[in-house]
């Protein structure tokens, strides 16, 4: 049933699991989540009406697309892999290699209106996009319900707020690991998995330094975060010049800063639902977890 617009959306998280940040300034309500869900799967958000947000973020693949490199609505190939949206509401840097942090609703403007590369391809066509939304009877009901105080509820700003509200509900918190750590189910992990957990958190293997915490990523925030951490790492995936250089088509954070010291730096993605998000790394260059 519909709840009043000012009533929070229940994420049904365990008491020991952190909540996403920004819930006071950008509340999650059932009407906003429902509107965002429809928008997320609506191909009218692309210029040629062939793709939606879900085209590159499929639920059955933990909101990735299974490709090494993403492909936009015009057929243009992105130079990076689509990142998983699992637990995206907790992430401090919303791309592979940029210091741009939240809020989450502002990030939606990049795939919508960005032109290098073209993703959804609505750059310069904001008026057309709004006309499409206003012509849809479903949105004529959903937008006012989600934003009851707005004189003109169907707007680009409200569209992105609704998308962000929906994306904040894409939460993974009931894995075997969570059952073991947060729910106290000591039988949830078998002997081999417990050995792997010990190795993962050991100074010998050191996986946890980049993939630590409940979200298995060091660029994570939640409602109790004191300060936001945005961290990038070079995993020595490439060394094309003998001095650690990455291929010129994507040099990581250096692409943004121009600084040699930022060569090959990328954000450590969350490892949640990792078995579903192949291929791996920013360029999809590893086909399997073993690789």
C-alpha positions in Angstrom: 0.0 0.0 0.0 1.0 3.6 -0.5 2.4 5.4 2.5 2.2 9.2 3.1 4.9 11.0 1.2 6.7 12.0 4.4 6.9 8.5 5.8 10.3 6.9 5.5 10.8 3.9 3.3 11.7 0.9 5.4 14.9 -0.7 4.2 14.5 -3.7 6.5 18.2 -3.7 7.5 19.5 -5.5 10.6 20.0 -3.3 13.7 23.8 -3.7 13.4 23.9 -2.7 9.7 24.6 1.0 8.9 22.0 3.1 7.1 22.8 5.0 3.9 23.8 8.7 4.5 21.7 11.7 3.4 18.4 10.3 4.6 17.6 13.6 6.3 18.3 15.9 3.3 17.2 13.4 0.6 14.6 11.2 2.3 13.6 7.8 0.9 9.8 7.6 0.7 7.7 4.9 -1.0 6.3 7.4 -3.6 9.8 8.5 -4.5 11.1 4.9 -4.7 8.2 3.8 -6.8 8.7 6.8 -9.2 12.4 6.1 -9.3 11.8 2.5 -10.1 9.7 3.3 -13.1 12.2 5.9 -14.3 15.1 3.5 -13.9 13.5 1.1 -16.4 12.1 3.7 -18.8 13.7 3.9 -22.3 12.2 7.4 -22.7 15.2 8.6 -20.7 17.5 8.0 -23.8 17.6 10.1 -26.9 16.5 7.4 -29.3 14.3 5.6 -26.7 16.4 2.4 -26.9 18.0 2.3 -23.5 17.2 3.0 -19.9 19.4 3.1 -16.8 18.7 -0.7 -16.4 20.2 -1.4 -19.8 23.7 -1.1 -18.3 22.7 -2.1 -14.8 20.8 -5.4 -14.9 19.4 -6.7 -11.6 20.3 -10.3 -12.3 24.0 -9.2 -12.7 24.0 -7.2 -9.5 23.2 -4.1 -11.6 26.1 -4.5 -14.0 25.8 -5.5 -17.7 28.2 -8.4 -18.2 30.3 -6.5 -20.8 33.9 -5.6 -20.6 33.1 -2.1 -21.7 29.6 -0.4 -21.6 27.8 0.5 -24.8 25.6 3.6 -24.9 22.3 4.2 -26.6 23.9 5.3 -29.9 26.2 2.3 -30.0 29.2 4.2 -28.8 31.5 2.2 -26.6 32.4 3.5 -23.2 36.1 3.2 -22.2 35.2 1.6 -18.9 33.1 -1.2 -17.5 29.7 -0.5 -16.0 30.0 -0.4 -12.2 27.6 -2.3 -9.9 24.9 -0.2 -8.3 24.7 -2.6 -5.3 24.9 -0.5 -2.1 25.6 2.6 -4.3 24.0 4.8 -1.7 27.0 4.2 0.6 29.7 5.1 -2.0 31.8 8.3 -1.8 33.1 8.4 -5.3 30.5 7.5 -7.9 32.8 6.6 -10.8 35.9 4.4 -11.3 38.4 7.3 -11.2 37.1 10.8 -10.2 37.0 12.7 -7.0 33.4 13.7 -7.6 31.4 12.5 -4.6 27.7 12.5 -4.0 25.0 13.5 -3.7 23.8 10.5 -5.7 21.1 12.4 -7.6 23.7 14.7 -9.2 25.6 11.7 -10.6 22.5 10.7 -12.7 23.1 13.8 -14.8 26.3 12.3 -16.2 24.7 9.3 -18.1 21.7 11.3 -19.0 23.3 14.3 -20.5 27.0 13.5 -20.9 28.5 13.6 -24.4 32.0 12.1 -24.1 31.1 9.3 -24.4 27.3 9.3 -25.2 25.4 7.1 -22.8 21.7 7.9 -22.7 22.2 10.8 -25.1 19.9 13.4 -23.8 22.4 16.2 -23.8 20.8 19.5 -25.0 17.4 17.8 -25.1 16.1 18.5 -21.6 12.9 20.1 -22.9 12.1 17.0 -25.0 12.8 14.7 -22.0 10.4 16.7 -19.8 7.7 16.6 -22.6 8.0 12.9 -22.8 7.5 12.5 -19.0 4.6 15.0 -18.8 2.8 13.1 -21.6 2.9 9.8 -19.7 -0.3 9.4 -17.6 1.5 7.2 -15.0 4.0 10.0 -14.3 1.2 12.6 -14.2 0.2 10.7 -11.0 3.5 9.5 -9.7 5.5 12.8 -9.7 2.9 14.8 -7.7 2.6 11.9 -5.2 6.4 11.8 -4.7 6.8 15.6 -4.5 3.4 16.9 -3.2 4.8 20.4 -2.2 6.1 21.3 -5.7 4.0 23.5 -8.0 5.6 21.8 -11.0 6.6 18.3 -9.7 7.7 17.0 -13.1 11.2 18.4 -13.4 14.8 17.3 -14.1 15.7 17.8 -10.4 12.8 15.7 -9.1 13.5 13.0 -11.7 17.1 12.6 -10.4 16.0 12.7 -6.8 13.5 9.9 -7.5 16.2 7.9 -9.3 18.5 8.3 -6.3 15.8 7.3 -3.9 15.3 4.0 -5.8 19.0 3.4 -6.2 19.5 3.7 -2.4 17.2 0.7 -1.9 19.5 -1.5 -4.0 21.0 -3.0 -0.9 22.9 -6.2 -0.4 22.9 -7.3 3.3 21.8 -10.9 3.5 24.8 -12.8 2.2 26.3 -15.8 4.0 29.0 -13.4 5.3 26.3 -11.1 6.7 24.5 -14.0 8.3 27.8 -14.9 10.0 28.8 -11.4 11.0 25.6 -9.4 11.5 23.0 -12.1 12.3 25.1 -14.3 14.5 24.5 -17.5 12.4 27.8 -19.2 13.1 27.1 -22.1 10.7 26.6 -19.7 7.7 30.3 -20.1 6.6 31.9 -23.5 6.1 35.5 -24.3 7.1 37.0 -23.3 3.7 35.1 -20.0 3.7 36.3 -19.2 7.2 39.9 -19.9 6.0 39.3 -17.5 3.1 37.9 -14.9 5.5 41.0 -15.2 7.7 43.3 -14.8 4.7 41.3 -11.9 3.4 41.7 -10.0 6.7 45.3 -11.0 7.2 48.5 -8.9 6.8 49.8 -11.7 4.6 47.2 -11.2 1.9 46.0 -7.7 2.8 42.7 -7.7 0.8 40.9 -5.9 3.6 43.0 -2.7 3.3 41.2 -1.7 0.1 38.1 -3.9 0.4 37.3 -3.5 4.1 34.2 -2.8 6.1 30.6 -3.9 5.6 30.7 -2.7 1.9 34.1 -4.2 1.1 35.4 -0.9 -0.2 37.3 1.8 1.5 35.4 4.6 -0.3 32.3 4.1 1.8 30.2 6.3 4.0 27.1 5.8 6.2 25.0 7.6 8.7 27.7 7.3 11.4 30.7 8.4 9.2 32.8 11.1 10.9 34.6 12.2 7.7 34.3 11.0 4.1 37.1 9.0 2.6 37.7 8.9 -1.2 40.6 6.6 -1.9 42.1 5.4 -5.2 44.6 2.5 -5.8 47.0 1.3 -8.4 46.9 -2.5 -8.6 49.8 -2.7 -11.2 47.4 -4.1 -13.8 49.5 -2.5 -16.6 53.1 -1.4 -17.2 53.2 -0.5 -20.8 56.4 1.6 -20.7 58.4 -0.2 -18.0 57.6 2.7 -15.5 54.1 1.7 -14.6 52.1 3.4 -17.3 48.6 2.4 -18.2 47.2 2.4 -21.8 46.7 6.0 -23.0 42.9 5.4 -23.5 42.5 5.2 -19.8 45.1 6.2 -17.3 42.8 6.3 -14.3 42.7 9.3 -12.1 45.5 10.8 -14.2 42.9 11.3 -16.9 41.3 13.9 -14.7 44.2 15.5 -12.8 47.0 15.2 -15.4 49.4 14.3 -12.6 51.9 11.4 -13.2 51.5 10.3 -9.6 47.8 9.5 -10.3 48.7 7.1 -13.1 46.5 3.9 -12.9 44.6 5.0 -9.7 41.1 3.6 -9.5 38.5 3.3 -6.8 38.3 -0.1 -5.1 34.8 -1.3 -6.1 32.6 -3.1 -3.6 33.0 -6.9 -3.6 29.4 -7.5 -2.8 27.7 -9.9 -5.2 31.1 -10.2 -6.9 30.4 -13.6 -8.4 27.8 -11.9 -10.6 29.7 -8.9 -11.8 32.2 -10.4 -14.3 34.3 -9.4 -16.2 36.4 -7.5 -13.6 38.6 -4.4 -13.3 37.8 -1.0 -14.8 38.3 -2.3 -18.4 36.8 -5.8 -17.9 40.2 -7.3 -18.7 39.8 -10.2 -16.2 37.1 -12.7 -17.2 36.9 -14.7 -14.0 37.5 -14.3 -10.3 40.3 -16.8 -10.5 42.0 -14.7 -13.2 
